[in-house]
């Protein structure tokens, strides 16, 4: 099978142009690709021979069914490459390889995501994350290698409002949530019937998934979790990706069960 279009910018430009325009003349393709007809014509003939482009009456062109599938995949790949290049500093400075292989290989679901970052004023990032969890949602699924007071308040508030909340943290976080500044939120969370907490000592990534968005964070190269930079997306596929990631990690986690004597009475 011929795959030469993968090595030809002109072929890729033509396929992408025809993907977004069902029926196009040579002049249309010239305008869409910013290429001259004398350069386009031989390539169009080759694509026709390969069965990805069909020439119909009056010198117009359209993609075949196979051509549409190929053009869609090329377009997705180019978008992903652009996304990775645009955010190269983020990916180069974080340990993204900590993701399970199947999830690392499907990071293209974050192509339309944005980076939430503000190292000049870190509180802005923390406030953004808290606001995300304070919205009306059906569920919150989260995994976090650390805990902040704002985060604790946000997830506890959601749990007490009836939102299904499931969290995964390393075991050392449990000592943190029983400290004075967290204890009241901890009580409320564990008394909420729709809230569950799991422990996983091998947690190497942080993320939060709701019914409307996902955030994804990583450890930096110094092996410190970076709470100040996150990928944020409202893409449905990214949210589904996050749900699958949560379920995968939960399988390897242990549900935390606390005795009532540890909680005393709810606040």
C-alpha positions as CSV (number, residue, x, y, z in Angstrom):
1,X,0.0,0.0,0.0
2,X,1.2,3.5,-0.8
3,X,1.9,5.8,2.1
4,X,3.9,8.5,0.2
5,X,1.4,11.2,1.2
6,X,2.8,11.1,4.7
7,X,6.1,12.3,3.3
8,X,4.6,15.0,1.0
9,X,3.4,18.3,2.4
10,X,1.5,19.0,-0.8
11,X,-0.4,15.7,-0.5
12,X,-1.2,16.4,3.1
13,X,-2.4,20.0,2.3
14,X,-4.7,18.7,-0.5
15,X,-6.2,16.0,1.7
16,X,-6.8,18.4,4.6
17,X,-8.3,21.0,2.2
18,X,-10.7,18.5,0.7
19,X,-11.6,17.2,4.2
20,X,-13.1,20.5,5.1
21,X,-14.6,21.2,1.7
22,X,-16.7,18.4,0.3
23,X,-16.4,19.3,-3.4
24,X,-13.6,21.5,-4.7
25,X,-12.3,22.7,-8.1
26,X,-8.6,23.0,-8.8
27,X,-8.9,26.8,-8.3
28,X,-10.5,26.2,-4.9
29,X,-7.7,23.9,-3.9
30,X,-5.2,26.5,-5.1
31,X,-6.7,29.0,-2.7
32,X,-7.0,26.6,0.2
33,X,-3.5,25.3,0.0
34,X,-1.8,28.5,-1.3
35,X,-0.1,26.4,-4.0
36,X,0.0,26.8,-7.8
37,X,-2.1,24.6,-10.1
38,X,1.0,23.3,-12.0
39,X,2.3,21.9,-8.7
40,X,-1.1,20.6,-7.6
41,X,-2.2,18.8,-10.8
42,X,0.4,16.0,-10.8
43,X,-0.2,15.4,-7.1
44,X,-3.9,15.3,-7.6
45,X,-3.4,12.7,-10.3
46,X,-1.3,10.6,-8.0
47,X,-3.8,10.8,-5.2
48,X,-6.5,9.7,-7.6
49,X,-4.4,6.7,-8.6
50,X,-3.9,5.9,-4.9
51,X,-7.7,5.9,-4.4
52,X,-7.8,8.7,-1.8
53,X,-9.1,11.4,-4.2
54,X,-11.9,11.1,-6.8
55,X,-12.1,13.4,-9.8
56,X,-15.7,14.0,-10.9
57,X,-17.3,15.9,-13.8
58,X,-16.4,19.5,-14.5
59,X,-12.9,19.0,-13.0
60,X,-13.9,18.9,-9.4
61,X,-12.4,16.8,-6.7
62,X,-13.6,15.1,-3.5
63,X,-12.2,12.6,-1.1
64,X,-13.1,8.9,-1.3
65,X,-14.2,7.2,1.9
66,X,-10.7,6.0,2.6
67,X,-9.4,9.4,1.7
68,X,-11.6,11.0,4.4
69,X,-10.4,8.6,7.0
70,X,-6.8,9.3,6.1
71,X,-7.3,13.1,6.0
72,X,-9.0,13.0,9.4
73,X,-6.1,11.1,10.9
74,X,-3.5,13.4,9.3
75,X,-5.4,16.5,10.6
76,X,-5.5,15.1,14.1
77,X,-1.8,14.2,14.0
78,X,-0.8,17.7,12.8
79,X,-3.0,19.3,15.5
80,X,-1.3,17.1,18.1
81,X,2.2,17.9,16.9
82,X,1.3,21.6,17.0
83,X,0.0,21.2,20.5
84,X,3.1,19.4,21.7
85,X,5.4,22.0,20.1
86,X,3.4,24.9,21.5
87,X,3.6,23.4,25.0
88,X,7.1,22.0,24.8
89,X,8.3,23.8,27.9
90,X,5.6,22.2,30.0
91,X,6.2,18.7,28.7
92,X,10.0,19.0,28.8
93,X,10.0,20.2,32.4
94,X,7.6,17.5,33.8
95,X,7.8,13.7,34.2
96,X,5.0,12.8,31.8
97,X,6.4,9.3,31.4
98,X,4.9,8.5,34.8
99,X,1.6,8.0,33.0
100,X,0.7,4.4,32.2
101,X,1.8,3.6,28.7
102,X,-1.7,3.4,27.2
103,X,-2.6,6.8,28.6
104,X,0.7,8.4,27.5
105,X,0.1,7.2,24.0
106,X,-3.4,8.7,23.9
107,X,-2.5,12.2,25.1
108,X,-3.8,13.6,21.8
109,X,-7.2,13.9,23.5
110,X,-5.6,17.1,25.2
111,X,-4.9,18.8,21.8
112,X,-7.3,21.6,22.5
113,X,-6.4,21.9,26.2
114,X,-4.7,24.9,27.8
115,X,-2.0,25.3,30.4
116,X,-3.1,26.8,33.7
117,X,-0.1,28.4,35.2
118,X,0.9,31.4,37.3
119,X,4.1,31.1,39.2
120,X,4.2,34.8,39.9
121,X,0.9,34.6,41.8
122,X,0.4,30.9,42.8
123,X,-2.8,31.6,44.6
124,X,-4.5,32.3,41.3
125,X,-3.9,28.7,40.2
126,X,-5.1,27.3,43.5
127,X,-8.3,29.5,43.3
128,X,-8.9,28.3,39.7
129,X,-8.7,24.6,40.8
130,X,-10.9,25.2,43.8
131,X,-13.5,27.0,41.6
132,X,-13.5,24.0,39.2
133,X,-14.5,21.7,42.0
134,X,-17.1,24.1,43.3
135,X,-19.2,24.0,40.2
136,X,-22.3,21.9,39.9
137,X,-21.2,18.4,38.9
138,X,-22.4,14.8,39.0
139,X,-19.0,13.5,40.2
140,X,-15.5,14.4,41.1
141,X,-12.7,11.8,40.6
142,X,-9.3,12.8,41.8
143,X,-5.8,11.7,42.5
144,X,-3.4,14.0,44.3
145,X,0.1,13.6,45.8
146,X,-0.5,16.6,48.1
147,X,-3.3,18.4,49.8
148,X,-4.0,22.1,50.3
149,X,-6.6,23.7,52.5
150,X,-8.5,25.2,49.5
151,X,-8.6,21.8,47.8
152,X,-9.8,20.2,51.0
153,X,-12.6,22.7,51.4
154,X,-13.7,22.4,47.7
155,X,-14.0,18.6,47.6
156,X,-15.7,18.5,51.1
157,X,-18.2,21.1,50.0
158,X,-19.0,19.0,46.9
159,X,-19.4,15.8,48.9
160,X,-21.7,17.4,51.5
161,X,-23.9,18.7,48.6
162,X,-24.4,15.2,47.3
163,X,-21.8,15.1,44.6
164,X,-20.1,11.7,44.2
165,X,-16.5,12.2,45.2
166,X,-13.8,9.6,44.9
167,X,-10.2,10.4,45.8
168,X,-6.8,8.6,45.6
169,X,-3.8,9.9,47.6
170,X,-0.5,8.5,48.9
171,X,-0.7,7.1,52.4
172,X,1.3,10.0,53.9
173,X,-1.5,12.4,53.0
174,X,-3.6,10.7,55.7
175,X,-1.5,12.2,58.4
176,X,-1.9,15.6,56.8
177,X,-5.7,15.6,56.7
178,X,-5.9,14.9,60.5
179,X,-4.0,18.1,61.3
180,X,-5.8,20.9,63.0
181,X,-6.4,23.0,59.8
182,X,-7.9,20.0,57.9
183,X,-9.7,18.0,60.6
184,X,-13.2,19.6,60.3
185,X,-13.2,19.1,56.5
186,X,-12.0,15.5,57.0
187,X,-14.8,14.7,59.3
188,X,-17.4,16.1,56.9
189,X,-15.9,14.2,54.0
190,X,-15.9,10.8,55.6
191,X,-19.4,11.2,57.0
192,X,-20.7,12.0,53.5
193,X,-22.3,8.7,52.2
194,X,-21.3,9.4,48.6
195,X,-17.6,10.1,49.3
196,X,-14.8,7.5,49.1
197,X,-11.0,7.7,49.8
198,X,-8.4,5.4,48.4
199,X,-4.7,5.0,49.2
200,X,-2.0,4.3,46.6
201,X,1.6,4.7,47.7
202,X,2.8,4.5,44.1
203,X,0.9,7.6,42.9
204,X,3.0,9.4,40.3
205,X,0.5,11.8,38.7
206,X,-2.2,14.3,39.9
207,X,-5.5,15.0,38.2
208,X,-9.1,15.9,38.8
209,X,-12.0,14.9,36.6
210,X,-15.6,16.2,36.8
211,X,-18.5,15.9,34.4
212,X,-17.5,19.1,32.7
213,X,-13.6,19.3,32.8
214,X,-10.3,17.6,33.6
215,X,-7.0,18.9,35.0
216,X,-3.8,17.0,34.8
217,X,-0.6,17.7,36.6
218,X,2.9,16.0,36.9
219,X,6.0,15.9,39.1
220,X,8.8,18.1,37.8
221,X,12.3,16.9,37.0
222,X,13.3,17.4,40.7
223,X,10.6,14.9,41.6
224,X,8.4,17.5,43.3
225,X,4.8,17.6,42.4
226,X,4.1,20.9,40.5
227,X,0.9,22.3,41.8
228,X,1.3,25.5,39.8
229,X,1.1,24.2,36.2
230,X,-1.8,22.0,34.9
231,X,-3.3,20.9,31.6
232,X,-6.9,21.9,31.6
233,X,-9.5,20.6,29.1
234,X,-13.3,20.5,28.6
235,X,-13.0,18.1,25.7
236,X,-15.4,15.1,26.1
237,X,-12.7,12.7,25.0
238,X,-10.2,14.1,27.5
239,X,-12.8,13.7,30.3
240,X,-13.4,10.1,29.3
241,X,-9.6,9.6,29.2
242,X,-9.5,10.9,32.8
243,X,-12.3,8.6,34.0
244,X,-10.4,5.6,32.5
245,X,-7.2,6.7,34.2
246,X,-8.9,7.1,37.5
247,X,-10.5,3.6,37.2
248,X,-7.1,2.1,36.3
249,X,-5.4,3.6,39.3
250,X,-8.2,2.8,41.7
251,X,-7.8,-0.9,40.8
252,X,-4.3,-0.8,42.3
253,X,-5.5,1.2,45.4
254,X,-6.8,0.3,48.8
255,X,-10.0,1.8,50.1
256,X,-9.4,3.9,53.3
257,X,-11.7,2.9,56.1
258,X,-11.6,5.0,59.3
259,X,-13.0,4.1,62.7
260,X,-15.6,6.5,64.2
261,X,-13.3,7.0,67.1
262,X,-10.8,8.6,64.6
263,X,-13.5,11.0,63.5
264,X,-15.3,11.6,66.7
265,X,-18.5,13.3,65.6
266,X,-19.4,15.2,62.4
267,X,-19.0,19.0,62.7
